[in-house]
Amino acid sequence: MLDMQTYEDVAILDLKGEIGPHEVERVGRALFSLLRKRHTKMVLNFHQVDHIHYPSIRPLVETISKLKRYHGDLKFAGMNDYTQSIFRFMGAEEFVENFETVPQAVLSFRSDWRTWH
């Protein structure tokens, strides 16, 4: 359900399968553990997520808000149309920055990224 890799100073958490409240809690713990280790740039990779349960969206948005208060920055990558529609339906899309691919999300942390494409 949750694998981690790093690219330079960006931590990438790969999510898999069904994401429910229990999984979101695990993701939150992993993100704050990374923050305590001074990883402030993080990407959640949704490429292998089949479904995210509606009740999981609000706790995930709350986690994002807490991360930002502690100077963490979280991007999403690889959300399929269905997952994006769930975020839209829950009014949460304005709280997340979503990219098609993990490399795009990683590059977005660079200050000059916007001039590359």
CORVEN-V628670 format. One record per run of one state. SS is the DSSP state (H for helix, E for strand, L for the rest). FROM is the first residue (numbers start at 1). TO is the last residue. If there is no record, write none. Layout:
((SS:FROM:TO) (SS:FROM:TO))
This chain:
((L:1:1) (E:2:7) (L:8:9) (E:10:19) (L:20:20) (H:21:36) (L:37:40) (E:41:52) (L:53:54) (H:55:69) (L:70:72) (E:73:77) (L:78:80) (H:81:89) (L:90:92) (H:93:95) (L:96:97) (E:98:99) (L:100:101) (H:102:107) (L:108:112) (H:113:115) (L:116:117))
